[in-house]
Amino acid sequence: MLSIRNLTKIYPGGKKAVNNFSLDLEDSQIMGFIGPNGAGKTTTIKCCSGILPFDQGEILIDGKSILTEAMEAKKRLAYVPDNPDLYEYLTGIQYLNFISDIFKVTSDDRKKRITDLAEIFEIPDALSEPISVYSHGMKQKLALIGAFVHEPRLLILDEPFVGLDPKAFHSLKTLLTDLKEKGSSVFFSSHILDVVEKICNDVAIIRDGELIYSGSMTEIRGNESLEQVFLELTDHENN
């Protein structure tokens, strides 16, 4: 579903944010993407989403190149950043209809999905209001609804649980599992390691722009918690 090959991203000034990074995400897989601050998580995710250009490598979304088949690749994915930048002059429902139009979601499908998702995230009444009056948490919920409404083959999330209330937090975990069971895949970064441990079947760890582990959650944990393993693998003094 997602294939990253030898990805390298160098920012102006020579900072190499991601260095020769390769990773594969299969169908029906939820992979947690973790690492210290500044490790290259968001840069990698933005490259995968087609937002950032990169200097070397290749990224395939469901077999489609994000470089040479960008439109076809983007049709298959949804991306939600940690701080969604939405069109605040639109109402919530106008925004969701706009997203549905882009991804060619039929009238009947979008009506049902928007209604169901708005109920799940408890913002049905807010959809008639302009996004400019939304709180950060409400904007996060709206962005998530927009991501789920077209049932993407690949869902990419950057710190998706930040700003969500406990019920929405639980609802999102359930929706991610449901999406996986439909054959789609989820790739998300998070600092909330106990959530990653509970809902991900696989995990990738990045440090200083380089992949230091990719594999099953069971395999990496052994008899330890993910938090303990993470601290051991990312401790520069002992590596």
VOGU-3710 file (C-alpha; in Angstrom, 3 decimals, decimal comma):
1> mlsirnltki> 0,000/0,000/0,000  2,837/2,389/0,862  6,349/1,817/-0,389  9,118/4,256/0,490  12,454/3,647/-1,199  15,694/5,443/-0,272  13,910/8,669/0,649  16,256/11,587/1,276  15,114/15,113/2,100  17,607/17,958/2,552
11> ypggkkavnn> 16,408/21,366/3,720  18,032/24,676/2,682  21,239/25,096/4,636  22,174/21,461/4,238  20,144/19,873/7,044  19,396/16,281/6,066  16,005/15,681/7,675  15,528/12,200/6,194  18,414/10,035/5,032  18,083/7,013/2,725
21> fsldledsqi> 14,826/5,962/4,406  13,005/2,840/3,168  9,782/1,354/4,520  6,856/-0,801/3,359  3,272/-0,754/4,611  1,063/-3,627/3,441  -2,704/-3,735/2,877  -4,888/-3,934/6,003  -2,075/-2,749/8,248  -1,919/-0,122/10,974
31> mgfigpngag> 1,631/1,081/11,475  2,722/3,474/14,186  5,533/5,833/13,236  7,476/7,008/16,264  10,670/8,869/17,066  12,052/11,764/19,119  11,214/15,370/18,285  13,072/16,413/15,155  13,681/12,827/14,052  12,063/13,321/10,631
41> ktttikccsg> 8,550/11,952/11,181  6,586/14,928/9,884  8,986/15,449/6,988  8,570/11,823/5,934  4,793/12,036/6,220  4,627/15,255/4,177  6,781/13,678/1,471  4,453/10,660/1,388  1,439/12,962/1,090  2,925/14,864/-1,829
51> ilpfdqgeil> 3,206/18,108/0,140  7,000/18,268/0,265  9,344/17,568/-2,635  12,326/15,373/-1,847  15,866/15,075/-3,129  16,237/11,348/-3,690  14,151/8,198/-3,634  10,674/7,093/-4,629  7,313/6,812/-2,875  4,505/4,602/-4,168
61> idgksiltea> 0,883/4,776/-2,959  -0,966/1,609/-3,957  1,577/1,213/-6,751  1,262/4,818/-7,971  4,283/7,130/-7,848  3,826/10,303/-5,820  6,353/11,877/-8,221  5,151/10,851/-11,671  1,526/9,871/-10,967  0,728/12,391/-8,265
71> meakkrlayv> -3,001/12,745/-8,951  -3,582/8,997/-9,093  -1,564/8,494/-5,920  -3,400/11,245/-4,033  -6,796/9,841/-5,016  -5,952/6,835/-2,863  -4,914/8,631/0,306  -6,107/11,012/2,974  -3,798/13,103/5,141  -4,527/14,885/8,405
81> pdnpdlyeyl> -1,746/17,048/9,909  -1,327/17,720/13,607  -2,713/21,239/13,177  -5,288/21,228/10,343  -5,321/24,376/8,219  -8,941/24,508/7,024  -10,878/26,995/4,908  -12,326/28,998/7,772  -14,734/31,012/5,612  -16,647/27,790/4,853
91> tgiqylnfis> -19,127/26,109/7,137  -18,342/22,593/8,289  -20,789/20,997/5,861  -19,511/23,133/2,962  -15,986/21,916/3,694  -17,061/18,262/3,807  -19,023/18,618/0,564  -15,959/20,240/-1,008  -13,798/17,262/0,015  -16,491/14,858/-1,190
101> difkvtsddr> -16,605/16,632/-4,559  -12,830/16,370/-4,963  -12,896/12,627/-4,319  -16,125/12,102/-6,292  -18,125/10,683/-3,395  -21,730/10,180/-4,536  -24,538/12,232/-3,025  -26,073/9,258/-1,192  -22,736/7,968/0,129  -21,557/11,355/1,379
111> kkritdlaei> -24,854/12,099/3,112  -24,766/8,859/5,078  -21,061/8,992/5,868  -21,082/12,636/6,948  -24,154/12,068/9,120  -22,662/8,970/10,750  -19,212/10,482/11,301  -20,594/13,760/12,634  -22,617/11,788/15,188  -19,588/9,716/16,143
121> feipdalsep> -17,497/12,846/16,740  -20,452/14,695/18,291  -20,421/17,766/16,028  -23,605/17,447/13,904  -24,991/20,797/15,046  -21,681/22,563/14,396  -21,605/21,653/10,702  -23,849/24,605/9,853  -21,444/27,038/11,534  -18,376/28,659/9,951
131> isvyshgmkq> -15,121/26,860/10,696  -13,706/30,163/11,991  -15,678/29,693/15,231  -14,487/26,110/15,795  -12,141/25,224/18,642  -8,916/23,368/17,849  -10,546/20,086/18,865  -13,551/20,692/16,611  -11,272/21,505/13,673  -9,419/18,267/14,315
141> klaligafvh> -12,690/16,341/14,285  -13,813/18,023/11,061  -10,493/17,234/9,381  -10,816/13,598/10,447  -14,359/13,379/9,058  -13,037/14,805/5,807  -10,371/12,106/5,751  -12,774/9,237/6,404  -15,594/10,438/4,134  -14,034/9,078/0,940
151> eprllildep> -12,830/5,827/2,550  -9,169/6,171/1,513  -6,981/3,198/0,685  -4,240/4,816/2,780  -4,823/7,123/5,735  -1,825/9,178/6,860  -2,091/10,960/10,198  0,356/13,176/12,078  -0,376/13,213/15,821  -4,104/12,539/15,260
161> fvgldpkafh> -5,052/12,255/18,943  -3,818/15,706/19,976  -6,708/17,976/20,952  -9,366/15,249/21,019  -11,591/14,729/24,040  -11,639/11,221/25,579  -14,747/10,064/23,711  -13,453/11,275/20,346  -10,115/9,684/21,197  -11,855/6,331/21,658
171> slktlltdlk> -13,993/6,798/18,544  -10,938/7,469/16,393  -9,255/4,281/17,596  -12,380/2,325/16,627  -12,591/3,986/13,201  -8,953/3,176/12,462  -9,576/-0,480/13,238  -12,726/-0,482/11,088  -10,806/1,036/8,180  -8,168/-1,662/8,476
181> ekgssvffss> -10,817/-4,386/8,413  -12,103/-2,963/5,101  -8,665/-3,535/3,564  -7,234/-0,022/3,912  -4,026/0,857/5,726  -3,121/3,484/8,310  0,255/5,164/8,818  0,372/7,547/11,757  2,862/9,279/13,980  2,230/9,749/17,666
191> hildvvekic> 4,050/10,449/20,910  1,326/8,584/22,817  3,150/5,267/22,890  0,541/3,299/24,828  -2,000/4,058/22,061  0,481/2,995/19,387  1,126/-0,179/21,355  -2,563/-1,021/21,656  -3,869/-0,399/18,141  -0,880/-0,972/15,826
201> ndvaiirdge> 0,165/-4,371/14,570  3,441/-2,886/13,317  5,733/-0,025/14,244  8,543/1,940/12,600  11,061/3,946/14,614  13,046/6,830/13,139  16,021/8,610/14,710  18,057/11,414/13,134  16,284/10,863/9,818  17,155/7,174/9,611
211> liysgsmtei> 15,035/4,078/10,140  16,304/2,126/13,129  13,484/-0,436/13,386  10,526/-1,670/11,362  8,525/-4,753/12,216  5,741/-6,302/14,238  4,699/-4,860/17,561  4,945/-8,266/19,216  8,470/-8,796/17,931  9,866/-5,466/19,064
221> rgnesleqvf> 8,249/-5,520/22,478  9,210/-8,976/23,669  8,630/-8,851/27,405  8,961/-5,067/27,620  6,634/-2,147/26,985  6,921/-0,167/23,760  7,915/2,848/25,843  10,868/1,008/27,345  12,023/-0,337/23,988  11,658/3,112/22,421
231> leltdhenn> 13,790/4,729/25,111  16,474/2,094/24,696  16,594/2,394/20,898  16,610/6,181/20,801  19,106/6,748/23,608  22,146/8,263/21,879  24,429/7,595/24,835  23,897/3,847/24,538  23,795/3,581/20,727
//
